[in-house]
Amino acid sequence: MASGQESAAAVRAHAPATVNGHRAYRHPDGRPGGEAPWPGSRLPLGARFHPGPDGRPGTNFALWAGGAEAVDLCLFDEDGRESRLRLTEQDAHTWHGFVPGVLPGTRYGYRVHGRWDPWTGARWNPAKLLLDPYARAIDGGYTAHDAVCSAVRNWPEAEVADTVRDNRDSAPYVPRAVVVRDDDDWSDDHRPKTPWAETVLYELHVRGFTRRHPDVPPELRGTYAGLAHPAAIAHLTGLGVTAVELLPVHHHVSEDHLQARGLVNYWGYNTVGYFAPHAGYSAAGSRGGQVGEFKRMVRALHAAGIEVILDVVYNHTADGAELGPALLLRGIDNAGYYRLPPNRPRGYADYTGCGNSLDTRRPQVVRLITDSLRYWVHEMGVDGFRFDLAATLARGADGGVTMEHPLLSAVSQDPLLSRVKLIAEPWDVGPGGYQVGGFPPPWAEWNDRYRDTVRDFWRGARPDVRELGYRLSGSSDLYQRDGRRPYASVNYVTAHDGFTLRDLVSYDRKHNEANGEDNRDGTDDNRSWNHGAEGEGDAGPAVTALRRRQLRNLTATLLLSAGVPMITAGDEFGRTQGGNNNAYCQDNEVSWLDWSLLDDPAWRSLYDFTARLVRLRREHPVLRQRAFFSGRATAPGGLPDLAWFTPLGKEMTEADWFAPTAAVGMLLAGTAMSERDPCGRPLLDDSFLLLLNAGPEPVPFVLPGTPGAADGTRYETVVDTAAADGGPAGRHRPGDPVPLGARALHLLRAVP
């Protein structure tokens, strides 16, 4: 098979039963179809329904397919019968045509003809029905069948299997694109436009959030309409979050290996449609109803003052590796969309761990991504994006990560996209892929150094507090040098990937047996602590009480740190996954939120505690500052904006930062903030003293009382995590030793 062409025997073995006999498409007016489409237009890409040149309605189809030799538009009637129309117009590598009578709800796909030469990256195969990359809705499921692959998966010579073309028809096993009507101007929508510094993110899964919600009607649970239901929104507004960050809602499919184990890709990081809301989350059906339902969800959240951030996966697609399915880009122009190693274009440069990587150096890929982003902002109403494995998007010609990448530049200068929230997951699995602190303005970043530092501190794994000081005060070491602000740091202790907050304090080890990979999947670097008993079965009252205190410690630390806090859905009332730290394939009670926990007073108190801290943060700008601290006074004889203290009540010296300690104090002076109000006047607030003790013994912490260290004559306790409800209790004078409990956090307000 050295030539790269399939053998005659292979063609005969895998040829379709028939290549003719496809039923001609019949227009709704009864006129037989099948003739060549009218010329139409090459822009915009995708399928657009509108009146034709003679005034009759129809749809314009346009597909960029560089290097292709021919493109067939495949239309499907209500019985699933296929009609093929050859697109004869080609301009700038875009094949296009207008078909009269094609109405919204019509299902379609493409078959693209071209060379079969995997040695040069050419993998065209017209036996494979392909999705439109610009499809705005997708209907039907994906079945893991060998016929979906463009090459013969079970070829006897496995080392060259990807070079042998499989000519079986994939249509019975793959989804179809759907024509959608564009008729929404968003005139009745009002975006919250929450400033970054006032943002509190809440990461949730559309399906898992309401799948078990007792107050959401059963037919709406697990859907966009379910998230828009007043009962769901009431939880969000009661908690006080300002934005939901939705796990992927681009249409996605489950990988073959999961289907073989009877599982699904629950998280959704396996995209096939960058413009299409995932149909599985729609109560309105999959023939376009999912689009309107998604828009109504966004409107409902906006009306409640909540922004919508999408977790987007532009780094790879569900086409996978060489023997993965041919669902979209591989069959349209493999070498034009994917990054192929120059020394082996048969394969893929895989910086994602998912089999392929989009080649974001290419103009057509930059256009696909930016067109998708603009669509979700302008036509679907979303307010920002979290970019999965964003380092892959910034890889240049040599494969290295560069922040001068054309895609980053295109997004940052775009008049629409540069004004929405942009969040990078600043790493991938390739060499040099860890880029925390490296993305340019106006990007924010998931800050995993914050996560690791806070976890380590509260489990007693850090001998000193140098790293903790940076993380509590906004991570200036990561974000100040390029002109960004503390809100460039998206702080989190947990996320969808890893332990829940409750599991973080209940398990030393992952327990992923249900995933079917012999517990090999998921990270082993959890930085967790079970506090003396693995899981909850053998945890006695003392262990349980300590775990509850640690939950309050972690929650309070997150919400009192400078930067943008992100809460993971359910952590505020004790959601557990039973120790599974990689529940990506668990579309069941393992992942769905258990709302009955709120009926337990102990877990309800955690929700109330979290909501109280969110409210405190909202009411006090000193707890969510827009600028980095200087450690200096803003006026002669005044207070420094930030000061650090030892348990003796003395300001920390350089030696104190390096000395082993489990206790530290952080004073935020509300009279020394560098911020001004809209009229240019100095912004004033209360001053707060944050005390943290991760040690196993109580610490008498002397309250600072010198004129340069505190502006109050007494302190009142606002939060005490040693109390079952988080406090508050007690008033104290400067110079008094406050009994700071073992593994506890105190927040005190200075009262003039």
N, C-alpha and C positions, 0 to 999 in steps of 0.2 A: 504493500500500500504506500510505497514511497512517493508516488506521484501526487498524492493528495486527492485523487478522484475516486469516487466510490466504484466498486467492482460491479460488473454486470449482474453477478449473482446477488449482490446486496441490493441493487435497484429492484430486481425482480422480487426478492424476498420481502421488501418493505414498501413496495409500490401500493398505492390505494387501489381498491377494487375497481373504481372507475374514476376517470378524470373529467368526464363529460356528464351530461344529464342534470346539471344544476338548473334548478327552476328559475326562469327569468323573473326578475322582480316586477310585480304589478303595482302600478300607482294606485292610490286610493280612489281616483276617478275611473278606474277600470281600464285605462289605457295600458297596453302591454309595454313593459320596459325591456331592458337588455341592451339598448343601443348605447353608443358612447355618451357619457355625460357631457353637458355643455362646458365651455372652457372654465367658467368660474374665476376664482381669484386665488393667488398663492398665499395671501394674508387676509385674515389672521389664520394661524395654524389651528388644526383641529376641525371639528364639525360645528358649523354655525348655521342655524335655521333662520331664514329671512326670505322676503319676496325675491323672486328671480327677475331677470330683465323683462319678462313679459307680465310681471305683476303676480304671477302665481307663486304660492309658497313652495319652498324646497330647502335643501341644505347644501351648503358649500363644504366640501371636504378638501383639506390640504395637509400633506404629510411630507416632512423633510426626510429624505432617504438618499443621502449622498452615496454615489457609486452604484445605486440600483439600476437595473436594466428595464424593469417594468413594475408597475404597481396595480394590483387588482383591489378594488373596493368590494367588500363582501357584505351584502345586506341580507338580513334574516327576517322572514315573515313570522306570524304568530305561531306557526307550527314548527318553527325552527329550521325551515328549509332555506337554503342558501342561494343567493343570486350573485354572480360576479360581474362587475363592470370594470373595464379597463380604463384607468386614468391616463389619458393620452397627452395631457398638457404637463409640461415640465419646465420650471423656471427656477434658476438658482438652487438646484437640487431639490426643489419642492414639487411634488406631484399633486395636481389639484383638478377639481371639476365640480360643477354644480349639478345636482340631480333633482329635477322637479318632483314634487309629490312626496318627498321624504320628510316626514313629520316628527316632532318630538316624541320620544318613546321608541323610535326605531332602533333596533340593535344592529351593530355593524362591526367590522374588523377589516384587516388588511392581509393580503398575501403579497409578498415582495419577492421579485425575481432578481437573480444576479449570480455571480460566480460562486462556486463552492471550492474554496481553496484555503482551508484552515491554516496552512503554513504561512500565509500572508495575512491572516486575520479575517478572511472573507468567509462568512457563514450564512449566505442567503439560501433560503429553502422555502419555496412557495407552498409546500405541503403543510406549513405551519401557519395557523390562523393567529394573527398578532393584534394586540391591543393598540389603539391610538394613544401615543404618549400624552396627548392633549385631551383625552376623553374626560368629560365633565361628570359622567356617571358610568358605572360598570355594573353589569348584571350577570348573574350566574357564578357558579363555583369553579374551582380548579381541582381536578382529580389527578393525583400522582400516577401517571401511566407512562410507560416507556415511549409512547407515540408523541408525547409533548416535547421530547428532546429533538433538536435538529440533527444530532448524530446518534449512532446506534449504541445505546448504553451497554448492551450485552454482547457486543462483538467479541468473538473468541480471543482475538489478540487485544487484550485490555489496554496495552500501552499506546495503541493507535485508534482506540474506539472513537475518540472525538473527531477523527478525520474521515469517518465513514458516514455519509449522509443517510439519514432515515427518511424515507419518502412516504411514511404513513401519515394520514390526515390527523391533525391534532384537534380539529374543531370539536369533536364530542367531549373533550376533556378540559376545555379552557373557557374563561368568561368572555363576554362580548362588551364592547363599548356601547353607549346609549346616547342618542341625540337628545339634547336638552334645550328647552326654551330659555332665552335670556330676556327677562321682563321685570327686573327689579332694580329700582333706582336708589334704594336705601334712604329715601327722603324722611322717613319716620324714625330713623335710628339716631341715637345720640351716644357717641363714644365717650367713655369715662375720661380718657386721656390722663390717667393717674401719673403724676411725676414719678420718676424712678425712685427717688428717696423716700416716697410714701408708699411704695409697693410692698405688698406681702403676697408672695406666690403660694399657690396651693396645687400641687401636682396630683392629678387624678386620671383614672381610666374611665372613659365614657360608659362602657358596659358595666364594669365592676362597681362603680359608684352607686348606681341605683338598682342593680340586679336583685338585691334583697331588701330594698327599702319598703317598709310596710305601708307608707302613706302615698306611694306612687302607684297609680293603677297598674295591675299586672301586665296589661298589654303595652305599657310604656316603659317598663323596667328594662334597663340596659340599653336605652336608646337616646338619641339626641333630644327627643321630646321628653324623655324621663329626666334628663339633666335640666331641661327648661321648666320642669314642673315646680310649682310654688313650694312644695315640701323640700325638694332638693335645694332650691335657691335659699330657702329659709335657713338651712344649716350653714351655708356659706356666709350669708350676711350676719347670722348670729355669731359666727366665729370671728368675723371682721376682716377676712381676706379681701384683697383688692383685685386679684387676677387668678384665673384657673389656667394651669399649664396642662394641656391635654396630651396624654400619650398618643402615639400616631393615629390620626384619623384619615390619612390618605388611604385609599383602597389598598388592601394587602391580602396576601394568600399565605397558606401554611406550607412550610417546606416538606419535601418528600419524606424525610426521615421522621418527622413528627406524625405525618399521616400514617406511616407504617406502624407507629406505636399507638395509634388511636388518639393522638393529641393534636392540639392546634397551636398556632402562633398567637397567643393571647395578647401579648404586648403590641404586636403589629409592626415590628421593625423589618418588614419584608415587602417593600412597596412595589405595586404595579401601576398605580395611577396617581400622578402628582397633582392632578386637578380634581380628582373625584373623591367625595366623602365616602368613607367605607360603608358599603351597603348593609353590612351586618349590624350596624348600629342604628338602622332606620326602622321606625314603625310605619313609615309611609310607603314602603316598597322600594324596589331597586330599579325601577324604570324611569328614574328622574325625580321621584318623590324624596329621595335622600337629600337632594340639593336644597329644596325649599325647607325641609325639616331642619337642616343644619342652620340655615339663615334665621329661622324663627328662634332656634336655641340661642344664637348669638344676640339677637335682639332682646330676648328675655334677660339674659345675663347683663347686657349693657344697661337695661332699664333698672337693674338692681345695683348698678355702679360697679360691675365686675368686668374686667377685661378678659379677653380670650387669647391665650398664647398657644400656638401649635408646636408640638414636638415633630420635627420634619426630618426625613431620612433621604437626603440627596447624595449620600456618599456611595450607595450601591443600589441595585435593584434585585427583585426576586428571580431574575434570570440565573443567578448563581454562577458556578464555575463552568468549565468546559462541557460537562455532561449534565448541567442543570437544564431546566425547561427553557424553551424558546417562547417567551410570553410577550415580549415587546422589543426592546432595543437591540438585542442580539440579532434578531431577524430583520431589523430595519437597516441598520448599518453597524455591525459589530465593532469595526475599527474606528468608526466615526464617533461612537458614544463612549466606549470603554477604554481604559488605559491598558494597553498591551505591552508586555516587556519587549523592547527592541530586539533582544537576542532570542526571543521565543514568542512570536505573536500568536502562536496556537493557544497560549494560555492567557492569564490575566494577572496584572499587578494587583495583588490583594492587600490593601492597607486596612481593610475593615474586618477581616476574619469571616466574611460572608461570601467569598468566592470571586467577587469582582469589585472594581472601583470605577465610578464614573470619571471620565477624563475632562476635568474642569478647565483644562487649558484651551479647549476647543470652543470656538464661538457658538456653535450650535448647542453645546451643553450649557454654556453660560446663559444663552437665550432661553433654553428649556427651564432652567432653575429660576431665573429672574421673572420670566413670564408666569410661572407657577406662583411665585411669591406675590407678585402684583395682583394676580387673580384672587388669591385668598384675602388680600387686604381690601382691594377695591370692590370686588363683587361678592365676596363672602363675609366681609365685615370684621375680619380678625385684627388683632392689635399687636401681634408680634410673633416671634418664632424662637424656638430653641433648636439649634442645629446639632443633630446627632453626629458624633465623630467628626467634628468640624475641621480637624487638622487635615483630613483627607481632601477636603474641598480646597485647601490652600497648598497643595503639593504642585511644585513647578516642573519645569522640563527635566530636571535631573532627579526628580522624585523627592527632593527635599521640601520641607515646609517653608513657605515664604509669605510674609504678611503683606507683600506688594503684589499678591496674586491678582490677576484680572477679575476673578469672580468677587473677591472681597472689595476690590475697587468699584466694581459695577454696583454692588449692593450699597456701599457706603455713600456713593455720590448720587444714587437714584433719588429723585425728588419725592417719591412716595415711600420707598423702603427705608430711606435714611431717617425717617421720622417715626418709625415704629420700633418696638423693643426687639433687639437682636441679642440673643444669648448663644454663646458657643459652648458646646461640650469640647473643651480645648485639648483633645487628644485623639489618637487612633492607635491601632496595634502595630503600625509600621515603624521603621527606624526613625528616631528623632521626632516621634509623633507626640510626645508630651509637651504641651505648649501653654501650660497654665501661666497666666500673666503676660502672654505673648501677643494676644490679639489686639488690633489697633482700635482707637475710638471710631465709632460710637458703640463698639461691642461690649457687652457684659459677658461674664464667664461663670460657669459652674466651678466653684472653688473647692476641689477635693482636699486641698491642704487644710482648709477650715474643717472639713468633716473629720479628717484623720486626727487633727490636733485636739479637737473637742472630745472625740471618743477616747483618745489616749489619756487626756487629762483626767477625765472623770473615772476611768478605770485604774488610775494610779500608775500609768506606764511612763509618765514624763518626769524626769528628775528635777527639771527646772521649768521656768515659765516664760522663757524668751519667745518661743514660737506662739504661745498662747497670747502674749501681749500684742503681737502683730494681728492675730486673727480677731481678737475682740475689738480692736480699734480700726478695722476696715481693710487690713492687708495692704498697707501703704508700700510695703516692700515689693509687692507684685504689680500695683496699679498706678502708683503716683508718678513714676518716671515718664510715662507717655501722656500725661495730662488728664488721665481719667480720674474719676471720683470714687469714694467708697462704694457707691452703688454699682460699680463695675463688678463687684464681688457678689455673686449669688451664693449665699451661705446656706449650707444644708448639713444635717446630721444623718439623715436617711433619704433615700430616693426609691423609685420603683425597683432599681437594681440593687439587691442586697437585703439585709435584714430589715424588718419593720422596727420601729423604735422599741416596742415591747419585746420583740425577739432579741434585740441588741443587748438587753439586760437580762435575758433568760437563757441564752445559749452560748457556749464556747465554740461550738462547731456547727457547720451547716448540716442540714438534714434534708437532702434533695432526692431521696430514693424514688419518690413518686414521679420524677422527671424521666425515669427510665434509662439513665446513663450511669448507673452504679455509683451515684454520688460523686462522680468525677467533675461534673459541671459546677459552675459558680465559683466565686473566689474563696480562697482559704485565708485571705488577709482581711478578716472581719473586724478586728480590734474591738471585739465584744467581750462580755464578762457575764457568766451565769450567776455570779454571787453565791456560789456554793452548791448549786443543784442544777443539773442539765435539764432544761425544760421546766414544766410546771407541775408535773405529777408528784415529785418528791419535795417540792418547795414548801417549807414550813412558814409560820407566821413571820418570823424574823427576816427570813430571806425575802418574802413577799413585800414586807414593809420597806426594806432597803431598796428593792427594785422600783417600787412606786416613787420613792424619794429620788432615785436616779432619773426616772422619767421626768420628774419636775425639774431636776437640775439641767438636763439636756435641753428641755423645752425652753426654760428660762434663759439659758446661755444663748440659744439661737436667737430668741426674740429681743435680747438686750445687747446684741453685738451690732457694731456699725456694719453697714452693707445691706443687702436685700435678703431677707429670710425666705426660705422655701420650706413649707410644711408638706409632708407626704400624706395623702388622704388616709384617714383612719387613725393616724398616729395620735391624734388629739383625743381619741377615746379607746386606745389600747388594742388596735387591730393586731392580730397575729397570723402568721403563715406557718405556724408550727415548726419554725426553724428552717424553712425553705428560703434560701437566699438567692434563688434564681427561678422564680415562679413564672417565667415567660411563657410556659406552655400549660399553665393551670387555669383554664377557663371554668372555674368551679368555686366552691366555698373556700378553697385555699386563698384565692385572690379577691373574691368579692367582699365588700365591706359588710360586716356583721353589725347591723344597726341595733340589735337587741342589747349590745354592750352598754348602750346609753341608758338602759333600764337599771343597770347596776350602779348604785350610788358612788362606788369607788371610781368607776370609769367615767361617770358623769362629772365627778369633781375634777378629773383631769381635763375634760372638755372646758369646764368653767374656768379652770386655772389658765388654760391656753388662751381662751377668749379674753380674759382679764389682762393678760400680758400684751395681746395684740392691741387692745384698747389703750393701754398705758403707752405703748409705742406711738400710737396715732396721736394721742393728746400731748406728747412731749417731744418737741423737735430735737432736744438735746440727746434723745435716744436714737435718732435717725438722721444724723448730721450729713449734710451734703458735701462738706469739705473734710479733708484729712486734718487730724489734730497736729498742732505745732508743739505742744508742751510748754508754750509760753503764754504770758498774760497779754491780753489785747489792749490793756490800758495801764499806765504807770501805777504801781502799787496794787494792781488788781490780781485776780486769780489766774493761774494757768488754765487753759481749756481742758487739759488732761493731766492727771497726776497719779502716780502709782505708789502703793504703800505696803510695807511689811506688816505682819501681825502686831508689831510693837508700836504701830501708828506713825512710823517714820517713813519719809519718802525714800523710795528705793534708790540705791546706788548701782553703779555698773556691776559691782561685785555681787549684789543681791540677785541680779538677773541670772547669774551663773551658778548661784548656790542652790543646792537641793532644797526644794520647798514644795509643799502641796497647798499653800494658802497665799492669796494675793488680794489686794484691794485696788480698785480702779475708781477714781473720783472724776466725774464729768461736771464741769462748772457751767451751769446754764447762763451765768452772767458774762461768760468769756467766749461765747461762740463767735465765729467769724462771719456767720450768716447775717443778712439783712432782710427786712421785709420788703414787699413790692415798692414801698415808698422810699427805700434807702435807709430806713432807721435800723439801728442794731436790734437784732432779735434776742429777746430775753426769755429765760425759762428757769424752772427750778434746777437745783443741783442735786445730783444723785451719787451715792457711794455704793458700788457693787463689790461685795465680798464673796470670795469663792474658796472653799476648802474641800479638796479631793482626798484628804487624808482620812485614816480610819479612826482618829481621835478628835474630840472637840478642841477648838482653838480659841483662847480668849483674845479677841481682836480689839486692840485699842483704837478707838475712833479718833481720827486726826482732828486737831483742834487749833493749830497755829494759824495766824491770819492768812498765810499764804497757801493754806491747804484746805480750808473750808470756809464757806461764807455764811454758815448758819450757827446759831447759838445752841441748837439741839438737832437731833436726828429722830425721825420716826420711821419705823419699819414698814415697808410697803409689801415686800415679798420675803417669806422665809420658807424655803422648801423643806425644812425639817418638820414643819407642821403638815398634817395630812391634807389640809386644803390650801397649802401654800402661804399661810399667814393672811393678813399681817398681825403683828402684836408688838406693843411696847414702844416707849420713847426713851431716848438716851442723850446724854450730854457729851460734848467733845472731851476726850481724855478718859471716858469710861471704857472698861473692857467689855465688849459685847460677847456673850457666849455663842460663838459660831460653831454650829453642830458638826459632827463628823459627817463627811460627804454631804455638804449642804451649801446652799447659796442664800445670801441675804442681799436684798436691795433696800437701801435706806435713802430717804429724802431729807435734805438739809432744810430746816425750817428757820427762817429769819426770826 
